[in-house]
Amino acid sequence: MDDYKLAVVFSIFVLVPLGIFKTSGMVKKLQRMSSSNNDSKSR
């Protein structure tokens, strides 16, 4: 049972930062795309 809890905690510590990193990367890409679209429209 302790091994199972350890595995769950470890997976959470690994997957949560990984998910945050991926989502933040996607948000930055979307922001870059939206900003580039706005720039092309203003010109």
PyMOL commands that set and color helices and strands:
alter all, ss='L'
color gray80, all
select helices_A, chain A and resi 2-42
alter helices_A, ss='H'
color red, helices_A
deselect
rebuild
show_as cartoon
